[in-house]
Amino acid sequence: QVQLVESGGGLVQAGGSLSVSCAVSVRGISIAAMGWFRQAPGKAREFVAASTWSGSRISYADSVKGRFTLSRDNAKNMMSLQMNSLKPEDTAVYYCAAANEYRWYMESQSSFDTWGQGTQVTVSS
């Protein structure tokens, strides 16, 4: 069983920085990969970033490359997303996700088995 709890969203001005975190509670199974997705109002949920649990492979959406950084603290079962140079179009609910087994296409929502409740990030212009 895996439970995910996001925290750290909020309101920030364009050009600013914000960090969101995901606390991972695991019992009885292992985690192969973790990811961040986001959903803006009126839009479909989209991929932001993902990493294997070992960190051997990390992937970012083109829209956030160079601005966002995914990090993991496996000892504390935490994953974070540091977001810099934020833009109004980054406004969305950010979701943490976990995969029980490794699937090559980490950019797909279908590659993940468990989802958090989401945390709101709002970037004002």
C-alpha positions, 0 to 999 in steps of 0.5 A: 500500500502506498499513500502520497501527501503533497504539501508546499503549494501556494501563491507566487509572483511570476519569476519567483520560486516555489517548492512542493513536496510529496511525503511517501508512506509505503507498506508491503510493496516497493516503489519503482518510480515517482513523478509530478503531474499538473492540471490547469483549469479546463485542461487535461492533466499533464506530465511535469517530471519523473524519476526512477526511485534509484535516480538512475533516470530523470525526465522533464517536460520540455516546458519546465526543463531548466526551471524545475528540479525534481529531487528525492530523499529516499531515506526520508521517503520524500520527493520534492519539486523545486520550481524557479522562474515561474510563469503564469502558465505554471498555475495548476494543481500539482499531483505526486504519483508513484509507480509500483513497477518500472515502466519505460514511458514515465511521461504517461499517467498510466505508468503510475499506480498511486496519486496524491490529492494535489496541491495548488500552485498559483503564479500571478502575472 
